[in-house]
């Protein structure tokens, strides 16, 4: 039995809402996220990242800042691009 953390539940709700538009260009098993403090850049990451504690921290920051209203229409993560790349590069090693 899998236990879903609140951040994952919120991400799933946002994903369902972003199925239109650019989200259609995302391969199965991946999610598009928008990252940046001012200018947002789109990244496509494996959904397996949603289970990783470091990525869940990013989801918590997104929830605190945006709730369910994400300005880009998809999951928006409010952190610097270089920090996001550093976190995801560590996750890709697993």
PyMOL Python script that loads the backbone (N, CA, C, O; Angstrom):
from pymol import cmd

cmd.read_pdbstr("""\
ATOM      1  N   UNK A   1       0.851  -1.179   0.000  1.00  0.00           N
ATOM      2  CA  UNK A   1       0.000   0.000   0.000  1.00  0.00           C
ATOM      3  C   UNK A   1       0.894   1.237   0.000  1.00  0.00           C
ATOM      4  O   UNK A   1       1.765   1.385   0.857  1.00  0.00           O
ATOM      5  N   UNK A   2       0.674   2.106  -0.950  1.00  0.00           N
ATOM      6  CA  UNK A   2       1.494   3.318  -1.073  1.00  0.00           C
ATOM      7  C   UNK A   2       0.865   4.458  -0.280  1.00  0.00           C
ATOM      8  O   UNK A   2      -0.355   4.615  -0.242  1.00  0.00           O
ATOM      9  N   UNK A   3       1.710   5.229   0.337  1.00  0.00           N
ATOM     10  CA  UNK A   3       1.268   6.398   1.095  1.00  0.00           C
ATOM     11  C   UNK A   3       1.591   7.630   0.270  1.00  0.00           C
ATOM     12  O   UNK A   3       2.755   7.877  -0.045  1.00  0.00           O
ATOM     13  N   UNK A   4       0.568   8.412  -0.084  1.00  0.00           N
ATOM     14  CA  UNK A   4       0.783   9.624  -0.869  1.00  0.00           C
ATOM     15  C   UNK A   4       0.893  10.809   0.068  1.00  0.00           C
ATOM     16  O   UNK A   4       0.018  11.038   0.903  1.00  0.00           O
ATOM     17  N   UNK A   5       1.955  11.550  -0.073  1.00  0.00           N
ATOM     18  CA  UNK A   5       2.157  12.738   0.743  1.00  0.00           C
ATOM     19  C   UNK A   5       1.345  13.893   0.172  1.00  0.00           C
ATOM     20  O   UNK A   5       1.023  13.887  -1.017  1.00  0.00           O
ATOM     21  N   UNK A   6       1.011  14.875   0.988  1.00  0.00           N
ATOM     22  CA  UNK A   6       0.195  15.998   0.531  1.00  0.00           C
ATOM     23  C   UNK A   6       0.769  16.703  -0.704  1.00  0.00           C
ATOM     24  O   UNK A   6       0.008  17.105  -1.585  1.00  0.00           O
ATOM     25  N   UNK A   7       2.072  16.858  -0.783  1.00  0.00           N
ATOM     26  CA  UNK A   7       2.680  17.512  -1.945  1.00  0.00           C
ATOM     27  C   UNK A   7       2.399  16.771  -3.231  1.00  0.00           C
ATOM     28  O   UNK A   7       2.164  17.386  -4.271  1.00  0.00           O
ATOM     29  N   UNK A   8       2.423  15.451  -3.164  1.00  0.00           N
ATOM     30  CA  UNK A   8       2.150  14.646  -4.346  1.00  0.00           C
ATOM     31  C   UNK A   8       0.689  14.782  -4.745  1.00  0.00           C
ATOM     32  O   UNK A   8       0.373  14.885  -5.931  1.00  0.00           O
ATOM     33  N   UNK A   9      -0.200  14.783  -3.765  1.00  0.00           N
ATOM     34  CA  UNK A   9      -1.619  14.947  -4.071  1.00  0.00           C
ATOM     35  C   UNK A   9      -1.875  16.276  -4.766  1.00  0.00           C
ATOM     36  O   UNK A   9      -2.631  16.337  -5.736  1.00  0.00           O
ATOM     37  N   UNK A  10      -1.255  17.330  -4.281  1.00  0.00           N
ATOM     38  CA  UNK A  10      -1.443  18.647  -4.880  1.00  0.00           C
ATOM     39  C   UNK A  10      -0.859  18.671  -6.287  1.00  0.00           C
ATOM     40  O   UNK A  10      -1.463  19.244  -7.194  1.00  0.00           O
ATOM     41  N   UNK A  11       0.286  18.067  -6.478  1.00  0.00           N
ATOM     42  CA  UNK A  11       0.901  18.025  -7.802  1.00  0.00           C
ATOM     43  C   UNK A  11       0.001  17.280  -8.780  1.00  0.00           C
ATOM     44  O   UNK A  11      -0.130  17.688  -9.934  1.00  0.00           O
ATOM     45  N   UNK A  12      -0.615  16.199  -8.332  1.00  0.00           N
ATOM     46  CA  UNK A  12      -1.512  15.441  -9.207  1.00  0.00           C
ATOM     47  C   UNK A  12      -2.715  16.284  -9.631  1.00  0.00           C
ATOM     48  O   UNK A  12      -3.153  16.208 -10.779  1.00  0.00           O
ATOM     49  N   UNK A  13      -3.247  17.083  -8.710  1.00  0.00           N
ATOM     50  CA  UNK A  13      -4.379  17.942  -9.052  1.00  0.00           C
ATOM     51  C   UNK A  13      -3.969  18.980 -10.090  1.00  0.00           C
ATOM     52  O   UNK A  13      -4.732  19.271 -11.011  1.00  0.00           O
ATOM     53  N   UNK A  14      -2.786  19.533  -9.948  1.00  0.00           N
ATOM     54  CA  UNK A  14      -2.296  20.529 -10.898  1.00  0.00           C
ATOM     55  C   UNK A  14      -2.040  19.877 -12.244  1.00  0.00           C
ATOM     56  O   UNK A  14      -2.338  20.459 -13.287  1.00  0.00           O
ATOM     57  N   UNK A  15      -1.490  18.672 -12.228  1.00  0.00           N
ATOM     58  CA  UNK A  15      -1.215  17.955 -13.470  1.00  0.00           C
ATOM     59  C   UNK A  15      -2.506  17.717 -14.230  1.00  0.00           C
ATOM     60  O   UNK A  15      -2.558  17.907 -15.445  1.00  0.00           O
ATOM     61  N   UNK A  16      -3.556  17.299 -13.520  1.00  0.00           N
ATOM     62  CA  UNK A  16      -4.836  17.052 -14.189  1.00  0.00           C
ATOM     63  C   UNK A  16      -5.334  18.307 -14.891  1.00  0.00           C
ATOM     64  O   UNK A  16      -5.898  18.230 -15.983  1.00  0.00           O
ATOM     65  N   UNK A  17      -5.127  19.465 -14.266  1.00  0.00           N
ATOM     66  CA  UNK A  17      -5.595  20.717 -14.846  1.00  0.00           C
ATOM     67  C   UNK A  17      -4.742  21.162 -16.020  1.00  0.00           C
ATOM     68  O   UNK A  17      -5.216  21.918 -16.868  1.00  0.00           O
ATOM     69  N   UNK A  18      -3.499  20.714 -16.090  1.00  0.00           N
ATOM     70  CA  UNK A  18      -2.607  21.196 -17.139  1.00  0.00           C
ATOM     71  C   UNK A  18      -2.511  20.234 -18.324  1.00  0.00           C
ATOM     72  O   UNK A  18      -1.543  20.285 -19.083  1.00  0.00           O
ATOM     73  N   UNK A  19      -3.500  19.364 -18.486  1.00  0.00           N
ATOM     74  CA  UNK A  19      -3.465  18.393 -19.566  1.00  0.00           C
ATOM     75  C   UNK A  19      -3.650  19.065 -20.926  1.00  0.00           C
ATOM     76  O   UNK A  19      -3.335  18.461 -21.951  1.00  0.00           O
ATOM     77  N   UNK A  20      -4.141  20.269 -20.958  1.00  0.00           N
ATOM     78  CA  UNK A  20      -4.292  20.971 -22.228  1.00  0.00           C
ATOM     79  C   UNK A  20      -3.020  21.722 -22.584  1.00  0.00           C
ATOM     80  O   UNK A  20      -2.145  21.902 -21.737  1.00  0.00           O
ATOM     81  N   UNK A  21      -2.914  22.156 -23.815  1.00  0.00           N
ATOM     82  CA  UNK A  21      -1.793  22.989 -24.247  1.00  0.00           C
ATOM     83  C   UNK A  21      -0.474  22.256 -24.292  1.00  0.00           C
ATOM     84  O   UNK A  21      -0.384  21.161 -24.847  1.00  0.00           O
ATOM     85  N   UNK A  22       0.559  22.860 -23.708  1.00  0.00           N
ATOM     86  CA  UNK A  22       1.910  22.316 -23.775  1.00  0.00           C
ATOM     87  C   UNK A  22       2.058  20.973 -23.092  1.00  0.00           C
ATOM     88  O   UNK A  22       2.954  20.203 -23.439  1.00  0.00           O
ATOM     89  N   UNK A  23       1.211  20.678 -22.140  1.00  0.00           N
ATOM     90  CA  UNK A  23       1.334  19.422 -21.402  1.00  0.00           C
ATOM     91  C   UNK A  23       1.150  18.215 -22.318  1.00  0.00           C
ATOM     92  O   UNK A  23       1.616  17.122 -21.994  1.00  0.00           O
ATOM     93  N   UNK A  24       0.479  18.394 -23.453  1.00  0.00           N
ATOM     94  CA  UNK A  24       0.296  17.290 -24.396  1.00  0.00           C
ATOM     95  C   UNK A  24       1.620  16.865 -25.013  1.00  0.00           C
ATOM     96  O   UNK A  24       1.728  15.740 -25.501  1.00  0.00           O
ATOM     97  N   UNK A  25       2.623  17.720 -25.007  1.00  0.00           N
ATOM     98  CA  UNK A  25       3.912  17.410 -25.597  1.00  0.00           C
ATOM     99  C   UNK A  25       4.853  16.717 -24.619  1.00  0.00           C
ATOM    100  O   UNK A  25       6.039  16.559 -24.910  1.00  0.00           O
ATOM    101  N   UNK A  26       4.348  16.307 -23.478  1.00  0.00           N
ATOM    102  CA  UNK A  26       5.170  15.665 -22.457  1.00  0.00           C
ATOM    103  C   UNK A  26       5.053  14.149 -22.629  1.00  0.00           C
ATOM    104  O   UNK A  26       3.944  13.618 -22.686  1.00  0.00           O
ATOM    105  N   UNK A  27       6.189  13.448 -22.712  1.00  0.00           N
ATOM    106  CA  UNK A  27       6.135  11.989 -22.860  1.00  0.00           C
ATOM    107  C   UNK A  27       5.493  11.323 -21.651  1.00  0.00           C
ATOM    108  O   UNK A  27       5.515  11.861 -20.544  1.00  0.00           O
ATOM    109  N   UNK A  28       4.928  10.157 -21.876  1.00  0.00           N
ATOM    110  CA  UNK A  28       4.316   9.393 -20.794  1.00  0.00           C
ATOM    111  C   UNK A  28       5.379   9.091 -19.735  1.00  0.00           C
ATOM    112  O   UNK A  28       6.505   8.710 -20.054  1.00  0.00           O
ATOM    113  N   UNK A  29       4.995   9.270 -18.468  1.00  0.00           N
ATOM    114  CA  UNK A  29       5.920   9.023 -17.368  1.00  0.00           C
ATOM    115  C   UNK A  29       6.714  10.253 -16.961  1.00  0.00           C
ATOM    116  O   UNK A  29       7.597  10.167 -16.107  1.00  0.00           O
ATOM    117  N   UNK A  30       6.407  11.397 -17.565  1.00  0.00           N
ATOM    118  CA  UNK A  30       7.111  12.643 -17.263  1.00  0.00           C
ATOM    119  C   UNK A  30       6.104  13.728 -16.928  1.00  0.00           C
ATOM    120  O   UNK A  30       4.908  13.585 -17.181  1.00  0.00           O
ATOM    121  N   UNK A  31       6.602  14.810 -16.356  1.00  0.00           N
ATOM    122  CA  UNK A  31       5.769  15.964 -16.018  1.00  0.00           C
ATOM    123  C   UNK A  31       6.531  17.231 -16.410  1.00  0.00           C
ATOM    124  O   UNK A  31       7.748  17.318 -16.245  1.00  0.00           O
ATOM    125  N   UNK A  32       5.799  18.195 -16.924  1.00  0.00           N
ATOM    126  CA  UNK A  32       6.394  19.495 -17.233  1.00  0.00           C
ATOM    127  C   UNK A  32       6.258  20.388 -16.016  1.00  0.00           C
ATOM    128  O   UNK A  32       5.185  20.477 -15.420  1.00  0.00           O
ATOM    129  N   UNK A  33       7.340  21.047 -15.648  1.00  0.00           N
ATOM    130  CA  UNK A  33       7.320  21.998 -14.543  1.00  0.00           C
ATOM    131  C   UNK A  33       7.956  23.295 -15.022  1.00  0.00           C
ATOM    132  O   UNK A  33       8.808  23.290 -15.911  1.00  0.00           O
ATOM    133  N   UNK A  34       7.543  24.381 -14.435  1.00  0.00           N
ATOM    134  CA  UNK A  34       8.092  25.697 -14.746  1.00  0.00           C
ATOM    135  C   UNK A  34       8.891  26.162 -13.545  1.00  0.00           C
ATOM    136  O   UNK A  34       8.398  26.162 -12.417  1.00  0.00           O
ATOM    137  N   UNK A  35      10.125  26.556 -13.797  1.00  0.00           N
ATOM    138  CA  UNK A  35      11.053  26.871 -12.718  1.00  0.00           C
ATOM    139  C   UNK A  35      11.648  28.253 -12.925  1.00  0.00           C
ATOM    140  O   UNK A  35      11.970  28.646 -14.046  1.00  0.00           O
ATOM    141  N   UNK A  36      11.786  28.976 -11.835  1.00  0.00           N
ATOM    142  CA  UNK A  36      12.436  30.280 -11.886  1.00  0.00           C
ATOM    143  C   UNK A  36      11.787  31.229 -10.911  1.00  0.00           C
ATOM    144  O   UNK A  36      10.636  31.050 -10.511  1.00  0.00           O
ATOM    145  N   UNK A  37      12.535  32.230 -10.537  1.00  0.00           N
ATOM    146  CA  UNK A  37      11.993  33.214  -9.604  1.00  0.00           C
ATOM    147  C   UNK A  37      11.232  34.313 -10.343  1.00  0.00           C
ATOM    148  O   UNK A  37      10.171  34.740  -9.887  1.00  0.00           O
ATOM    149  N   UNK A  38      11.750  34.767 -11.456  1.00  0.00           N
ATOM    150  CA  UNK A  38      11.049  35.788 -12.239  1.00  0.00           C
ATOM    151  C   UNK A  38      10.669  35.234 -13.602  1.00  0.00           C
ATOM    152  O   UNK A  38       9.485  35.073 -13.900  1.00  0.00           O
ATOM    153  N   UNK A  39      11.652  34.945 -14.418  1.00  0.00           N
ATOM    154  CA  UNK A  39      11.384  34.349 -15.723  1.00  0.00           C
ATOM    155  C   UNK A  39      11.326  32.836 -15.551  1.00  0.00           C
ATOM    156  O   UNK A  39      12.257  32.238 -15.009  1.00  0.00           O
ATOM    157  N   UNK A  40      10.259  32.221 -15.999  1.00  0.00           N
ATOM    158  CA  UNK A  40      10.068  30.784 -15.805  1.00  0.00           C
ATOM    159  C   UNK A  40      10.570  30.007 -17.022  1.00  0.00           C
ATOM    160  O   UNK A  40      10.320  30.387 -18.166  1.00  0.00           O
ATOM    161  N   UNK A  41      11.283  28.910 -16.750  1.00  0.00           N
ATOM    162  CA  UNK A  41      11.769  28.032 -17.807  1.00  0.00           C
ATOM    163  C   UNK A  41      11.095  26.675 -17.628  1.00  0.00           C
ATOM    164  O   UNK A  41      10.938  26.194 -16.506  1.00  0.00           O
ATOM    165  N   UNK A  42      10.705  26.074 -18.725  1.00  0.00           N
ATOM    166  CA  UNK A  42      10.004  24.791 -18.696  1.00  0.00           C
ATOM    167  C   UNK A  42      11.014  23.641 -18.691  1.00  0.00           C
ATOM    168  O   UNK A  42      11.952  23.614 -19.488  1.00  0.00           O
ATOM    169  N   UNK A  43      10.800  22.690 -17.769  1.00  0.00           N
ATOM    170  CA  UNK A  43      11.598  21.469 -17.686  1.00  0.00           C
ATOM    171  C   UNK A  43      10.652  20.283 -17.726  1.00  0.00           C
ATOM    172  O   UNK A  43       9.525  20.365 -17.237  1.00  0.00           O
ATOM    173  N   UNK A  44      11.102  19.193 -18.301  1.00  0.00           N
ATOM    174  CA  UNK A  44      10.334  17.952 -18.307  1.00  0.00           C
ATOM    175  C   UNK A  44      11.125  16.945 -17.483  1.00  0.00           C
ATOM    176  O   UNK A  44      12.259  16.607 -17.823  1.00  0.00           O
ATOM    177  N   UNK A  45      10.522  16.469 -16.396  1.00  0.00           N
ATOM    178  CA  UNK A  45      11.215  15.569 -15.472  1.00  0.00           C
ATOM    179  C   UNK A  45      10.391  14.296 -15.280  1.00  0.00           C
ATOM    180  O   UNK A  45       9.171  14.318 -15.442  1.00  0.00           O
ATOM    181  N   UNK A  46      11.048  13.194 -14.936  1.00  0.00           N
ATOM    182  CA  UNK A  46      10.315  11.942 -14.675  1.00  0.00           C
ATOM    183  C   UNK A  46       9.388  12.082 -13.472  1.00  0.00           C
ATOM    184  O   UNK A  46       9.733  12.751 -12.497  1.00  0.00           O
ATOM    185  N   UNK A  47       8.227  11.464 -13.532  1.00  0.00           N
ATOM    186  CA  UNK A  47       7.296  11.547 -12.405  1.00  0.00           C
ATOM    187  C   UNK A  47       7.849  10.834 -11.180  1.00  0.00           C
ATOM    188  O   UNK A  47       7.380  11.071 -10.067  1.00  0.00           O
ATOM    189  N   UNK A  48       8.829   9.973 -11.363  1.00  0.00           N
ATOM    190  CA  UNK A  48       9.442   9.301 -10.215  1.00  0.00           C
ATOM    191  C   UNK A  48      10.083  10.303  -9.257  1.00  0.00           C
ATOM    192  O   UNK A  48      10.269   9.998  -8.080  1.00  0.00           O
ATOM    193  N   UNK A  49      10.423  11.496  -9.749  1.00  0.00           N
ATOM    194  CA  UNK A  49      10.991  12.533  -8.883  1.00  0.00           C
ATOM    195  C   UNK A  49      10.005  12.969  -7.808  1.00  0.00           C
ATOM    196  O   UNK A  49      10.416  13.441  -6.748  1.00  0.00           O
ATOM    197  N   UNK A  50       8.712  12.817  -8.065  1.00  0.00           N
ATOM    198  CA  UNK A  50       7.697  13.251  -7.109  1.00  0.00           C
ATOM    199  C   UNK A  50       7.804  12.509  -5.778  1.00  0.00           C
ATOM    200  O   UNK A  50       7.327  13.004  -4.757  1.00  0.00           O
ATOM    201  N   UNK A  51       8.417  11.345  -5.777  1.00  0.00           N
ATOM    202  CA  UNK A  51       8.568  10.559  -4.550  1.00  0.00           C
ATOM    203  C   UNK A  51       9.829  10.908  -3.772  1.00  0.00           C
ATOM    204  O   UNK A  51       9.991  10.456  -2.638  1.00  0.00           O
ATOM    205  N   UNK A  52      10.708  11.684  -4.341  1.00  0.00           N
ATOM    206  CA  UNK A  52      11.989  11.994  -3.708  1.00  0.00           C
ATOM    207  C   UNK A  52      11.841  13.146  -2.713  1.00  0.00           C
ATOM    208  O   UNK A  52      11.223  14.162  -3.033  1.00  0.00           O
ATOM    209  N   UNK A  53      12.405  12.997  -1.507  1.00  0.00           N
ATOM    210  CA  UNK A  53      12.262  14.040  -0.478  1.00  0.00           C
ATOM    211  C   UNK A  53      12.720  15.430  -0.930  1.00  0.00           C
ATOM    212  O   UNK A  53      12.071  16.422  -0.601  1.00  0.00           O
ATOM    213  N   UNK A  54      13.811  15.519  -1.667  1.00  0.00           N
ATOM    214  CA  UNK A  54      14.296  16.839  -2.091  1.00  0.00           C
ATOM    215  C   UNK A  54      13.318  17.496  -3.073  1.00  0.00           C
ATOM    216  O   UNK A  54      13.142  18.714  -3.051  1.00  0.00           O
ATOM    217  N   UNK A  55      12.690  16.697  -3.924  1.00  0.00           N
ATOM    218  CA  UNK A  55      11.713  17.253  -4.861  1.00  0.00           C
ATOM    219  C   UNK A  55      10.421  17.602  -4.125  1.00  0.00           C
ATOM    220  O   UNK A  55       9.748  18.570  -4.479  1.00  0.00           O
ATOM    221  N   UNK A  56      10.074  16.824  -3.106  1.00  0.00           N
ATOM    222  CA  UNK A  56       8.882  17.125  -2.320  1.00  0.00           C
ATOM    223  C   UNK A  56       9.038  18.453  -1.576  1.00  0.00           C
ATOM    224  O   UNK A  56       8.055  19.159  -1.350  1.00  0.00           O
ATOM    225  N   UNK A  57      10.263  18.790  -1.198  1.00  0.00           N
ATOM    226  CA  UNK A  57      10.497  20.102  -0.581  1.00  0.00           C
ATOM    227  C   UNK A  57      10.180  21.215  -1.574  1.00  0.00           C
ATOM    228  O   UNK A  57       9.598  22.235  -1.207  1.00  0.00           O
ATOM    229  N   UNK A  58      10.564  21.014  -2.828  1.00  0.00           N
ATOM    230  CA  UNK A  58      10.242  22.004  -3.860  1.00  0.00           C
ATOM    231  C   UNK A  58       8.733  22.112  -4.046  1.00  0.00           C
ATOM    232  O   UNK A  58       8.199  23.206  -4.226  1.00  0.00           O
ATOM    233  N   UNK A  59       8.048  20.967  -4.002  1.00  0.00           N
ATOM    234  CA  UNK A  59       6.584  20.979  -4.126  1.00  0.00           C
ATOM    235  C   UNK A  59       5.936  21.723  -2.962  1.00  0.00           C
ATOM    236  O   UNK A  59       4.939  22.421  -3.145  1.00  0.00           O
ATOM    237  N   UNK A  60       6.499  21.573  -1.775  1.00  0.00           N
ATOM    238  CA  UNK A  60       5.965  22.292  -0.605  1.00  0.00           C
ATOM    239  C   UNK A  60       6.130  23.794  -0.769  1.00  0.00           C
ATOM    240  O   UNK A  60       5.235  24.563  -0.416  1.00  0.00           O
ATOM    241  N   UNK A  61       7.281  24.219  -1.308  1.00  0.00           N
ATOM    242  CA  UNK A  61       7.492  25.651  -1.569  1.00  0.00           C
ATOM    243  C   UNK A  61       6.492  26.165  -2.592  1.00  0.00           C
ATOM    244  O   UNK A  61       5.966  27.270  -2.463  1.00  0.00           O
ATOM    245  N   UNK A  62       6.234  25.347  -3.615  1.00  0.00           N
ATOM    246  CA  UNK A  62       5.255  25.741  -4.637  1.00  0.00           C
ATOM    247  C   UNK A  62       3.867  25.874  -4.023  1.00  0.00           C
ATOM    248  O   UNK A  62       3.129  26.807  -4.340  1.00  0.00           O
ATOM    249  N   UNK A  63       3.515  24.939  -3.146  1.00  0.00           N
ATOM    250  CA  UNK A  63       2.212  24.995  -2.492  1.00  0.00           C
ATOM    251  C   UNK A  63       2.089  26.239  -1.612  1.00  0.00           C
ATOM    252  O   UNK A  63       1.052  26.903  -1.614  1.00  0.00           O
ATOM    253  N   UNK A  64       3.138  26.552  -0.867  1.00  0.00           N
ATOM    254  CA  UNK A  64       3.114  27.731   0.003  1.00  0.00           C
ATOM    255  C   UNK A  64       2.942  29.009  -0.801  1.00  0.00           C
ATOM    256  O   UNK A  64       2.197  29.905  -0.404  1.00  0.00           O
ATOM    257  N   UNK A  65       3.631  29.091  -1.929  1.00  0.00           N
ATOM    258  CA  UNK A  65       3.603  30.330  -2.697  1.00  0.00           C
ATOM    259  C   UNK A  65       2.377  30.458  -3.588  1.00  0.00           C
ATOM    260  O   UNK A  65       1.795  31.538  -3.687  1.00  0.00           O
ATOM    261  N   UNK A  66       1.977  29.365  -4.238  1.00  0.00           N
ATOM    262  CA  UNK A  66       0.927  29.454  -5.244  1.00  0.00           C
ATOM    263  C   UNK A  66      -0.378  28.771  -4.865  1.00  0.00           C
ATOM    264  O   UNK A  66      -1.413  29.069  -5.461  1.00  0.00           O
ATOM    265  N   UNK A  67      -0.364  27.864  -3.891  1.00  0.00           N
ATOM    266  CA  UNK A  67      -1.564  27.083  -3.610  1.00  0.00           C
ATOM    267  C   UNK A  67      -1.907  26.276  -4.847  1.00  0.00           C
ATOM    268  O   UNK A  67      -1.067  25.538  -5.361  1.00  0.00           O
ATOM    269  N   UNK A  68      -3.137  26.410  -5.329  1.00  0.00           N
ATOM    270  CA  UNK A  68      -3.535  25.710  -6.549  1.00  0.00           C
ATOM    271  C   UNK A  68      -3.575  26.632  -7.757  1.00  0.00           C
ATOM    272  O   UNK A  68      -3.954  26.202  -8.847  1.00  0.00           O
ATOM    273  N   UNK A  69      -3.197  27.877  -7.586  1.00  0.00           N
ATOM    274  CA  UNK A  69      -3.203  28.828  -8.694  1.00  0.00           C
ATOM    275  C   UNK A  69      -1.763  29.021  -9.176  1.00  0.00           C
ATOM    276  O   UNK A  69      -1.007  29.808  -8.606  1.00  0.00           O
ATOM    277  N   UNK A  70      -1.400  28.297 -10.221  1.00  0.00           N
ATOM    278  CA  UNK A  70      -0.047  28.394 -10.752  1.00  0.00           C
ATOM    279  C   UNK A  70      -0.073  29.297 -11.989  1.00  0.00           C
ATOM    280  O   UNK A  70      -0.847  29.055 -12.915  1.00  0.00           O
ATOM    281  N   UNK A  71       0.760  30.324 -12.007  1.00  0.00           N
ATOM    282  CA  UNK A  71       0.701  31.344 -13.046  1.00  0.00           C
ATOM    283  C   UNK A  71       0.952  30.836 -14.468  1.00  0.00           C
ATOM    284  O   UNK A  71       0.476  31.441 -15.428  1.00  0.00           O
ATOM    285  N   UNK A  72       1.680  29.753 -14.613  1.00  0.00           N
ATOM    286  CA  UNK A  72       1.995  29.255 -15.954  1.00  0.00           C
ATOM    287  C   UNK A  72       0.956  28.244 -16.446  1.00  0.00           C
ATOM    288  O   UNK A  72       1.061  27.752 -17.569  1.00  0.00           O
ATOM    289  N   UNK A  73      -0.042  27.929 -15.621  1.00  0.00           N
ATOM    290  CA  UNK A  73      -1.044  26.958 -16.010  1.00  0.00           C
ATOM    291  C   UNK A  73      -0.614  25.530 -15.695  1.00  0.00           C
ATOM    292  O   UNK A  73      -1.427  24.609 -15.783  1.00  0.00           O
ATOM    293  N   UNK A  74       0.623  25.337 -15.338  1.00  0.00           N
ATOM    294  CA  UNK A  74       1.145  24.028 -14.947  1.00  0.00           C
ATOM    295  C   UNK A  74       1.862  24.174 -13.624  1.00  0.00           C
ATOM    296  O   UNK A  74       1.841  25.240 -13.008  1.00  0.00           O
ATOM    297  N   UNK A  75       2.488  23.118 -13.197  1.00  0.00           N
ATOM    298  CA  UNK A  75       3.189  23.134 -11.924  1.00  0.00           C
ATOM    299  C   UNK A  75       4.364  24.101 -11.988  1.00  0.00           C
ATOM    300  O   UNK A  75       5.283  23.914 -12.785  1.00  0.00           O
ATOM    301  N   UNK A  76       4.337  25.139 -11.146  1.00  0.00           N
ATOM    302  CA  UNK A  76       5.377  26.156 -11.110  1.00  0.00           C
ATOM    303  C   UNK A  76       6.143  26.031  -9.807  1.00  0.00           C
ATOM    304  O   UNK A  76       5.552  26.029  -8.728  1.00  0.00           O
ATOM    305  N   UNK A  77       7.470  25.926  -9.912  1.00  0.00           N
ATOM    306  CA  UNK A  77       8.310  25.765  -8.733  1.00  0.00           C
ATOM    307  C   UNK A  77       9.120  27.048  -8.527  1.00  0.00           C
ATOM    308  O   UNK A  77       9.917  27.422  -9.387  1.00  0.00           O
ATOM    309  N   UNK A  78       8.918  27.718  -7.397  1.00  0.00           N
ATOM    310  CA  UNK A  78       9.572  29.003  -7.157  1.00  0.00           C
ATOM    311  C   UNK A  78      10.979  28.856  -6.575  1.00  0.00           C
ATOM    312  O   UNK A  78      11.189  29.069  -5.381  1.00  0.00           O
ATOM    313  N   UNK A  79      11.923  28.497  -7.413  1.00  0.00           N
ATOM    314  CA  UNK A  79      13.315  28.458  -6.970  1.00  0.00           C
ATOM    315  C   UNK A  79      14.199  28.835  -8.149  1.00  0.00           C
ATOM    316  O   UNK A  79      13.756  28.846  -9.298  1.00  0.00           O
ATOM    317  N   UNK A  80      15.435  29.140  -7.853  1.00  0.00           N
ATOM    318  CA  UNK A  80      16.363  29.503  -8.920  1.00  0.00           C
ATOM    319  C   UNK A  80      16.603  28.298  -9.827  1.00  0.00           C
ATOM    320  O   UNK A  80      16.618  27.150  -9.381  1.00  0.00           O
ATOM    321  N   UNK A  81      16.785  28.588 -11.084  1.00  0.00           N
ATOM    322  CA  UNK A  81      16.985  27.536 -12.078  1.00  0.00           C
ATOM    323  C   UNK A  81      18.208  26.677 -11.760  1.00  0.00           C
ATOM    324  O   UNK A  81      18.156  25.456 -11.908  1.00  0.00           O
ATOM    325  N   UNK A  82      19.303  27.292 -11.327  1.00  0.00           N
ATOM    326  CA  UNK A  82      20.518  26.531 -11.035  1.00  0.00           C
ATOM    327  C   UNK A  82      20.327  25.575  -9.856  1.00  0.00           C
ATOM    328  O   UNK A  82      20.893  24.482  -9.848  1.00  0.00           O
ATOM    329  N   UNK A  83      19.537  25.979  -8.867  1.00  0.00           N
ATOM    330  CA  UNK A  83      19.249  25.105  -7.735  1.00  0.00           C
ATOM    331  C   UNK A  83      18.420  23.907  -8.199  1.00  0.00           C
ATOM    332  O   UNK A  83      18.690  22.770  -7.815  1.00  0.00           O
ATOM    333  N   UNK A  84      17.410  24.174  -9.027  1.00  0.00           N
ATOM    334  CA  UNK A  84      16.570  23.099  -9.553  1.00  0.00           C
ATOM    335  C   UNK A  84      17.401  22.100 -10.352  1.00  0.00           C
ATOM    336  O   UNK A  84      17.242  20.890 -10.193  1.00  0.00           O
ATOM    337  N   UNK A  85      18.272  22.597 -11.195  1.00  0.00           N
ATOM    338  CA  UNK A  85      19.126  21.722 -12.005  1.00  0.00           C
ATOM    339  C   UNK A  85      20.035  20.892 -11.108  1.00  0.00           C
ATOM    340  O   UNK A  85      20.246  19.708 -11.369  1.00  0.00           O
ATOM    341  N   UNK A  86      20.570  21.494 -10.066  1.00  0.00           N
ATOM    342  CA  UNK A  86      21.421  20.773  -9.129  1.00  0.00           C
ATOM    343  C   UNK A  86      20.644  19.645  -8.441  1.00  0.00           C
ATOM    344  O   UNK A  86      21.139  18.523  -8.336  1.00  0.00           O
ATOM    345  N   UNK A  87      19.444  19.940  -7.979  1.00  0.00           N
ATOM    346  CA  UNK A  87      18.622  18.927  -7.296  1.00  0.00           C
ATOM    347  C   UNK A  87      18.264  17.800  -8.249  1.00  0.00           C
ATOM    348  O   UNK A  87      18.418  16.628  -7.902  1.00  0.00           O
ATOM    349  N   UNK A  88      17.789  18.132  -9.446  1.00  0.00           N
ATOM    350  CA  UNK A  88      17.375  17.092 -10.378  1.00  0.00           C
ATOM    351  C   UNK A  88      18.552  16.282 -10.915  1.00  0.00           C
ATOM    352  O   UNK A  88      18.397  15.103 -11.232  1.00  0.00           O
ATOM    353  N   UNK A  89      19.721  16.900 -11.020  1.00  0.00           N
ATOM    354  CA  UNK A  89      20.879  16.124 -11.475  1.00  0.00           C
ATOM    355  C   UNK A  89      21.286  15.102 -10.426  1.00  0.00           C
ATOM    356  O   UNK A  89      21.746  14.013 -10.770  1.00  0.00           O
ATOM    357  N   UNK A  90      21.121  15.440  -9.142  1.00  0.00           N
ATOM    358  CA  UNK A  90      21.388  14.470  -8.079  1.00  0.00           C
ATOM    359  C   UNK A  90      20.359  13.341  -8.109  1.00  0.00           C
ATOM    360  O   UNK A  90      20.698  12.186  -7.853  1.00  0.00           O
ATOM    361  N   UNK A  91      19.109  13.669  -8.420  1.00  0.00           N
ATOM    362  CA  UNK A  91      18.054  12.660  -8.469  1.00  0.00           C
ATOM    363  C   UNK A  91      18.247  11.718  -9.649  1.00  0.00           C
ATOM    364  O   UNK A  91      17.908  10.538  -9.556  1.00  0.00           O
ATOM    365  N   UNK A  92      18.781  12.215 -10.747  1.00  0.00           N
ATOM    366  CA  UNK A  92      18.946  11.370 -11.938  1.00  0.00           C
ATOM    367  C   UNK A  92      20.037  10.317 -11.751  1.00  0.00           C
ATOM    368  O   UNK A  92      20.144   9.387 -12.550  1.00  0.00           O
ATOM    369  N   UNK A  93      20.844  10.457 -10.702  1.00  0.00           N
ATOM    370  CA  UNK A  93      21.908   9.487 -10.439  1.00  0.00           C
ATOM    371  C   UNK A  93      21.373   8.222  -9.789  1.00  0.00           C
ATOM    372  O   UNK A  93      22.070   7.208  -9.746  1.00  0.00           O
ATOM    373  N   UNK A  94      20.126   8.266  -9.275  1.00  0.00           N
ATOM    374  CA  UNK A  94      19.573   7.084  -8.596  1.00  0.00           C
ATOM    375  C   UNK A  94      18.959   6.135  -9.555  1.00  0.00           C
ATOM    376  O   UNK A  94      18.449   5.091  -9.149  1.00  0.00           O
TER     377      UNK A  94
END
""", "prot")
cmd.dss("prot")
cmd.show_as("cartoon", "prot")
cmd.util.cbc("prot")
cmd.orient("prot")
